[in-house]
Amino acid sequence: METKDYMYILQHDIHSVVLATNNEQGHPATAYMDVMHADESGIYFLTSKGKDIYRRMSQCEYVALTGMTGTDFFHSKMLSVRGKIKNIGAAKVKELFDENPYMYKIYPTEENRDVVEVFCIYEGQGEYSDFSVKPPVRSTFTFGNVKEEKSGYYINEACNGCGICMQKCPMNCIEKGQPYKIIETNCLRCGNCYYHCPQKAVKKYGE
């Protein structure tokens, strides 16, 4: 999938997410937010100036969000994003209200909407997981001027082909080879291979 596909899922299939910021004391704080629009240019939210989340987003350079669809884990699709956020003021307010007409019930008059402003996560990296299929599918995407940061595990040349990693993997997502190979799109990132490899050939990206 492309970035636009993940953004469509975020806006239309998930829509409501938990947004994480820091408060004035530097402690983590969360808020339930609706994604008003999402595309390759960024992820857009609406909020009023009087809310705590407005102040926290104004003071934070970075935020993170996560949301999911489905009634339980085995029917779920999850998407998380971390990135830079900025206040773009009243720009796009009417556009976002028109795109999300239920907002007119919350702020029915123009006078009501005077306090509403738009925030945009304008660059970042996201992770998508689909647990409705087996093995689960995991992928990453970026938007804005962001290079992908690899995460999870890989197997290096110290591998001697003993096969213990394959035995320990709950998703059967390790292939034989020299070295053995982790199929990253199906990996749970549980760390079983990492902690049981006698050769210490399984490494974490960034380690």
N, C-alpha and C positions, 0 to 999 in steps of 0.2 A: 504494500500500500504506500501511497505518497502522503506527504504532510497534510494536504487538503482532505484526505480521507479520514485521518485521525481527528482533524479539527471538526469535520462533519459529525463524527461519532460523539465528540465532546459536547458540541452544541445541541444536537438533535436527539441523540439516543440517551445521553447521560443528563445533560443540561444543569442539574443541581449538583454542586460540588462542595467539598470542605476546603476552605482557603486558609492556609497557615501563614501567620506573620509573627512578629515579636511585639510585645507591649512595651510600655515606657520603661519598665524595669529590665528589659531584655529577655523576658521569659516568653516561651512559646504561647501563642493564642490562636484560636481558630474561629471561623465564622462560616455559616452556611450561605453560599452565594449561588445565584443563577448565572449561567454563561449566556450573555445576551447575543454575542456573535463570536465566531472563531473562524479564522482562515490563515493563510500563510503570513499575513501582516501582524497577527497577534490574537490575543484572547481578551474580550471586552466585558466589563462589568459596569453596572450602574449602582450608585449608592448616594445617600444624602449626606450633606456636610455635618449633620448633627450626630451621626452614628460613630461609635467607637471604631468600627472597621474602617471608616473614612480616615480617621486620624492615624490609625496604624498603617494603612496602605500608604499614606502620605509620607510617613516617617521611614518606611522600609524601602530599600533598594531592591531587595530580593524577596520573593514569596514562593510558596509551593501550594499545589492543589492536588486533590485526588477525588475521584468519583467512580461509580460503578453502576452497571445495569444488572438485572437478573434478580430472582427471588431467593437464591441461595448460591453458595460457592460454586457448585458444579454447573450452574447455568449463568455464571457471571462473566462480564467483560469489564476490566478495570483499566483506568487511564490516570496517570499521574504526570504532572508537569512541575518543573522548577525553573524560575527565570526572573528577569528584571521587569519591574513594573513602573509605570509613570501615570500621573494624572494628566488627562488631556482636556480637562475642563468641560465646558458645555458642548464641545464639538461632538457630533454624532448622537446627541441625546434624542432628538426627534427620530432620527433614523433607527435607533435601537428600540424606541417605543413602538414605532410602526412595525418593526420586525417581531416584537414581543407585545402584542396588543393588550395582554392582561395587565401590563404596567399602567395603562390608562385607568384601570379600576383602583389601583393603589394611589396614583397621583392624578386625579381626574381633571384638574384645571391647570392652566399655564402658571398661575401663581403658585400652586403646589409644587410644580416642577422647577421652580427657581433654585431650589436647594440641591437639585440632583446634578451630579457630575459623573464623568466617565473615567474609568481607569483601564489601562491596557497593559497586559504582559506582552511586551514587544519583542523579546528574544528569550529563547530558552530551549530546554531539552525535555522531551516527554518519553514515557514508557507505557506501552500498551500490552495488556495480558488478556488472553481469551481462554478461560477455564471451562468453557462449554464444549470444548473438543479435547480429545486425549490422543497423544500427549498435548498439554497446553501449548499455546503459541504465544511467544513473547517477542516484541520488537521495539525499537526506539526510533525517534524522529527528532528533528531540530527545526527551529524557525528563527528568523532574524540572522544576525551575524554570529552564529554559534557553530563551533565544530563539535561533532559528537564525541562524548567522553565514554569510552568503553567501560563496561562493568561486567561483573560475573567472573567466570573462570575459563581457563584454557590449559592445555597440556603441552609441556615443552619437550625438548629432545632428551631429557633425562628419563623419559618413559622407557621401561624395558619390556612392555607388552604383557605384564603379569595378569591383567584383566580384572584386578580387584575393583577398580573404579566402575567397570561395567556391572559387576555383581552388586555393588552398593547403590547404584543409581536407581531411584524409584520410578523414573520416567523412561528408562531404557533409551536415553538420548546420547549414548557414547558409542562411537564407531571404532572398530578395530583399524589399526594402521600403525605406522611408525613415524611419529608417535600416534597414540590413540587420539581421537578427535571428539570434542564435545559439540553436539549440534545445538548451538546457542539459542536458536529460536524455540526450542522445546525444553530448555533447561529451567528447572525450578529455582536454581541458585541456592539450594539447600545446604551445599557444602559437604555432602557425604563423600564425594570423590576427593575433595581437598583434604579432609581430615583422615581418610583411610589410605591414601596413597603411600606405600612404603618407600618409594623413591623420592617423595616430595616433588614430583613432576607436575602436579596440578598447582597452578598459580592463580592468584587473583589479579585482574587488570588493575594497574596502578600500584601494585605491591612493590 
